[in-house]
């Protein structure tokens, strides 16, 4: 009876470890995917140099990335 109990404990421990490794792997993949989005280029060959923050970026006026266009549009609405 004791041997069977030990086998169940080792299986449970194996499943716990497998679950932890799977969760850790999933978090690593999500981190890579999220981290890789900062410098996406458009069809025009532009890449974001301001890490997605348009305010204070020196290239904002010439930039045609979606975030910059949105920031320009929002800035235009703020002015009377």
N, C-alpha and C positions, 0 to 999 in steps of 0.2 A: 504493500500500500504506500509506503514511504517513497519508493522509487517512482511510482506513478505521479505522486504529488510533485516530486522534483522535476519530472518531465513537463508537467503543466506549468510550473513556475518558469522553467527555462523557455517554454514556448511563449508565455506571456511577456517575458523580458525581451525576447527576440522581436515580438510584435511591437512592443513599446519603442525599442531601438529603431526598428524599421520605420515606424511612424514619425519618429523624431528626424531621421535622415530624410524622409520624404518631405516633411514640412520645411526643413532647412534648405533642401534643394529647391523647393518651390519658391521660398523667399529669395534665394540667390538669383533664380531666373527672373523673378519680378524686379529685383533690384537692378539687374543688368538691363532689362527692357526699359525701366523707368529712367535709368541713368543715361541711356543711349539716345534719348529724345532731345537732348539739349542742343545739338548742333545739326539738326536736319537741314538739308538743302532743298531748295525749290527747283522747279524746272529751269529757272533762269540762272541757276548755279550759285545762288546766294546761300550763305550759311550765317546763322546767328552768332554774333561775337559778344553779345551782351547777356548770354545765358537766359534769354527769354524775358529780360527786364528792359523795356524800351525807354523808360524814363531815365534821362541822363546819358543815353547811348549816343555816341558821336555819329553813328551811321544811320540814325533813325530817319532823317529826312530823305535819304536816297534808298532806304531799305523798302523792299516790296514783299517781305515775309508777312504772313497773315497777322501775327501779333503786332507788328509795326503799323500795318494798315489800320487795324482796329484802334490802336493808340492814337493815330493821327485823326481818325474819325471822331473819337471821343474828345480829343482836344479841340476839334472844330466846333463841337456842340457846346463846349464850356464857354467859348467866347461869345459875347453878345452881338 
